[in-house]
Amino acid sequence: MTALIVARFDVKNAESMDAYAAAAGPTVLAHGGEFVAMGEKVSALVGEDEKRSVAMVRFSDVASAKRWFDSPEYSACKPLREEAAEMQFTLYETE
């Protein structure tokens, strides 16, 4: 089964967000991840939802996704992430 990380975020600092994306993106690719989608919320179709942007990354399996998230390469990006945006990452196992 594949794995999908869904990152929901509110940008606090656009310059820091650009720096975070430039630093974190290559770490995803280096660990076998693939960006599936990125975008901004248009509207909630059912129920209430926060207005947050989203990024989705697919990995071959849950273990690979966790290895990326815990990797030294991505860990070095975490201070930029915290400066750039309020983020929530959720890991899903998918078919």
N, C-alpha and C positions, 0 to 999 in steps of 0.2 A: 504494500500500500504506500502511496505517496504521502507527503506531508505538505501542509500549507500554513505559512505564517501570515497572519493578517495583522498589519500594524495600523492602528488608528491614531491620529495625531492632530494637535493644534499647534501651529507654528508660533513660537514666541519671538524668534529672531531670524529673519529671512537670510541674512548673511551667514549666520551660523548653520542654518539648515542647508544652504548650498555647500558649505564646507563638510558637513556631516554626510550628505549624499555623495559627494565626491570621494570621501574616505571610505564610507561603508559599502558602497556599491561594488567595488572590486573585490571586497572580502566575500560577498555573497557569491559572486561568480567563481572565485577561487575555490569555494567549498561546494561547488556543483549546484548552487541555487540558480533559479531562473525567475526574473521578474515577470509576473503574470499580468498585473494591472496596477495602475496608479491613478488617483483622481480625487476630485472634491465632491462632497455630497451635494446633490441637487435638491432632493426632498425625501422625507420618510414616506413610504407608501402605506405602511401599517404601523401603528403605535408611534410613540414618541422616541426620538433619537437625537443625540447631540450632533451639532454641525461640526464634523471632523473630516479631515482628509483621510485617505486610505491608501495603503500599498499592500500588495499581495505577492508573496514569494513562494515558489514551489521547490521542494527538495525531493530527492528520490525516496526518502523515508524519514521517520521521526528522529532516528539516531543522527542522521546527517544534519538535520535542522538544528538539533541541540548542540552538535559539535561546532557548527558555525557560530551559534549564539554565544557559546562558551569559549570560543577560540581566542588566543592572544591577539590576533589581528583585529577581530571585531571588538574585543574588550578595550582596545586602545581607542576606539571611536566613541565609547560610551560617554565620556565627559562632553564631547561635542553634541551628542544626542540630547543630553540633559540641558545644555545651554540653548539648543535649537528649538526644542518643542516639548510639550507634554505628550507622552506617548504611552500607548497600551499595545503590547504584543500578545497575540493569542495563537497557540499552535494547535492545528487540527490534523487528524489522520484522515486521509481521503481515499476514495477508490479510483 
